[in-house]
Amino acid sequence: MKKLDSILQYNYEFVKDEKYKVFETSKHPEKKILILGCMDTRLIELLPKAMNIKNGDAKIIKNAGGIITDSFGHEMRSIIISVYEFNIDEIYIVGHHKCGVCKLESDYILDKAVERGISKDTINMIKASSVDLEKWLTGFETVEMSVANSVNIVKNHPLLPKELIVHGMVICPETGKLDVIINGYNN
Ligand SMILES: [Zn+2]
C-alpha cells in the first residue's frame, strides 16, 4: 500500500472512532510558552513528554537543528506572531545532543542532491548568485553555541519586549534529560 493510502485509511478510522477527543483543546497555549526544537525523529514524542507538554500547552516550532539563523526569517516571524497573538511570556530554545546539523558540511548535502539527479550546473548557478549556499547549508559547531546564538537573537530582537524570558536548553535524544545552557530568569 502507498504511504498516502495507508495514512488516509488510518485517518478514516481515527475520525470515525473519535480518537481525536483526547486531543481537544483551544489554539491558545495554556502554559503561554513557545518551544523551538529540532525536527529529529527521536524527539517527536520524547521532547513534549520530557517537558510535560500536552496538546494545547505550548506553541512548538521545529526545524533542522532547532536553530534561528536570521533575525527576520521564518522562525522569528512565528515567534513574534506567537508572542503578541498568544501572549507567550517564555521561550525555550531546545537543541539536542547527537544532532545531524552539528558540524554538517554543505558539500555533504549537495553531493547527495547530485546523486538524486540535481545537475552540478544548477548548483554552480546558485553558488554564482547572491545566495551563500555554503553558509546556508552548513551546520553549527556545537549545540551549546547554537542554542546560545539563537537565544541571543530572540533576546535582542528589536520587535520583542525586553521582559520576554528566553531559556536555552539541550535535550538528550535517548533519555529526554534536559540541561540548561541559559537560564532566562537570570538574563
Ligand atoms: Zn537535530
Residues whose N, C-alpha, C, O or C-beta is under 5 A from the ligand:
A	BS01	ZN	C38 D40 G65 C99 G100 V101
